[in-house]
């Protein structure tokens, strides 16, 4: 379970990117995180993953605080940023092996997983090539694979469908469903509201650092669409 409790993050002592945010994402959840640019989505995702510090509240990942037990918390998560920086001098396989080494994935476990996802995302033939030669979409696929090979209990993603072709997007959604069926949780930001409405069992909408609506998707949208709800909340003062 991912528990975000009263989390606040302020930049330059004045801009409150996250303002006392409370959310609970449970195993089995595909939880969509929605908001306009600058609303605080990326700040919260980076706070959960331990990339940036936050001055108030706490975040626990399956009981481990990202503040006081960061190493154990980070063993359970994978975070894919919206514009991932990766070691382009490495080959795809070297990069995946590096990630597996970090998470201490035994050889007998990593090989079939790498093979499975390389076949799925159709990049098996280029794993021996340097990442610098990859297209943007291929880089996105290798980063997704690096997140999946250590089988995280909590998968965090910032705009995961940007740069993916329709087939890869479909396959990633299927991976999401398989992961939550096995007890993982997924929390991701997106501007693609139709995807969130169809894929997510729960959603949260953030505006100016505050959660303005959250809960089960059908309860949030009621008889409207997620796009309509988002626009209504965005236009409120």
N, C-alpha and C positions, 0 to 999 in steps of 0.2 A: 504494500500500500504506500502511495506517495501522499504525504500530508504537508500542506503548505499552511502555516499558521501565523497570521498577523505579520506577514512579511512586507517590509518597506525598504525601498532603496532610493536614495537621493543622490543626484549628481550636482557637483559644484555648490553644495550646501543650499540649493534652492529648488532645483527641478526634481520633483518626486515622480520618478518613473514607475514605481510600484507603491501603492498606498494601502497598507494594512490588508493585504490579500489573504483570503482564506479559501482553500480548495482541497478537496480530497479526491484522489484518483485511485480507484480500487483495481485489484487484479481482475482481468476480464474487460476492463474499460478501453474503448477507443474514444479518447476525449479530445474534442476539437477546441482550439483556442483562437478566438477571432477578435480582431480589432483593427482600427485604421493604422497607418504608418505612424510610428512614434507613440503608440498607445501604451507600450510597456511589455509587449509580448516577448521580444528577444531578451530584454532585461530579466524577466522572470525565468525564462528557459536557461539562461546563463547562470542565474542564481541557483537554480535547482542542481545544475551540473557541477557547481563549485568553481566556475570560471571567474566569477566576480563575487565580491563580498556584499552582504546586505547588513544594514545596521540594526534592524529590528526584526523580531520574530525568529522562527526556526523552520527548517524543512527537513523532514525525515523520510527516508527511503527504506521501506520494509524495516522500520524501527531504528535505522542508523541515521544520526544527525549529520547533515552535510557540513555543519559547523564544528562539531566536536568529535565526529567519527568519520571523517571525510574519506579515508582510504577504503573502509568497508562499504560505505555508501556508493563510492564510485565503481567498486567492483560489480555492482548490480545494475549499472546504467550504461546506456550508450546515447551519445548526443551527436546529432547531425546538424550543424549550423546551416544557414541559408547560403553561405558562400564559403565552403570548407577550404582550408589551406592544407595541402598535403605535400608530401615529399616527392616532388616531380622527378628527381634524379633516380628514384627507385623504380623498379618494374612493378607492375600490378601485384605479382606474386610476392615480391620482396616486401611490399607494403603490407599485404595481408598477413604474411608471416611475422612481421614486426608487431602488428596489433595482437596477433595470437600469442606471441612471446610475452607481451606486456600483461596480458590477462592469464598467462600460464595455461594455455590450452594445449593439451597433449597432442602429439603428432597424429596419433590414431583417431583423434576426434576432429582435428582441424581439416585434414585432407578431404574426407567425404563432405564436410560442410562447404568448403571452398569450391569443390567440384560441383556440388548441388547448385549453389548460387551463381557460379560462373556459367553453368549451362542455362539456368533460368533467365539470367539477364543478358545472355548471348555475348559474353566477352571472354570466353575461354581461350579463343585463338589469339588474344592480344595480351594475356597475362604476363608473357615474357618480354613485352615491349615496355620501354620507359613511360611513366605516366605523363611526361611532358608531351608525348605524341598523341595523347588521348584528346578526343573532343570533349566539350563541356558535359555532354550527356554521359559519356563514358566515365568521366571523372566522378560524376554524381553516382553512377552505379558502383564504382569501386569503393566509394565512401560508404554507401549503403551496405555493401557486402562486409566491409570492415566492422560495421556496427552489428551485423547479424551473426557473424561467425563465433562470437563469444556468448551468444544466446542470452542477452540481457533480460533481467526481470522487469526493467523499466526502460522503454525506448522513448527518447525525447527528440523531436524533430522540428526544425524551423523551416517552413515552406518546403516540405519534402518533394513535392511534385513539380517544382520549377526545374526546367531543363530535361525532364524525362519525356520520352516519346509515349504515345498512348498505350502501347503494349507494356512497356516497363511500368507505367503508372498503374495499370490493371494488375500486374503481377505483384507490385508492392502492396496494393490493397489486399490481395489474397494472402500475402505474408503476414500482414497485420492481423487478419482474421485467424490465421493459424496460430500466431503467437498468443493472442488473448484466449484462444481455446485451451492453450496449455498453461494458462495462469499468469502470463505477463500482462503489463499495462502499457498503454501507448498514449502519449500526450504530445500533440503537435499543433503548431500554428499554421494557418492557411488563409489565403484570400479567396480561395476557390470555394465559395459557399455551397454550391451544389454538391460538391464532393463531401463536405462536412455534414451536410444534411442527410445524405444517403448512407455515409459510412459510419458516422459517429453515433454511439448510443447516448453520449453526453456532450454538452458544449458549454463553454464559458465565453462571455463577451466582455472585453476590457475596454474602458474609455478613460483616457487621461489618467492612467495608473490605477483605476478602480474597477473592480468587477461589478458590472451593472446588471448582469443576468447570468445565471448558470443553473444547470440541472439536467435532467433527462431531455433529450432533444425534442421529443414530442411535447413535453411540458413547456419548454421554452417557446416553441414556435406556435403551439396550439393550432389554430385554423389558418395560419399564415405560412409563408415560407421563411426560411432563415434569412434570406436576403431582405425581405420586408421588415423583419424584426430588427435586423442590424441597422437598416437605414433609419427606422423610427428612433432607435436608441441613439444613433449617431447624431441625429438632428435635434435631440433634446438638449436644452441648455444645462 
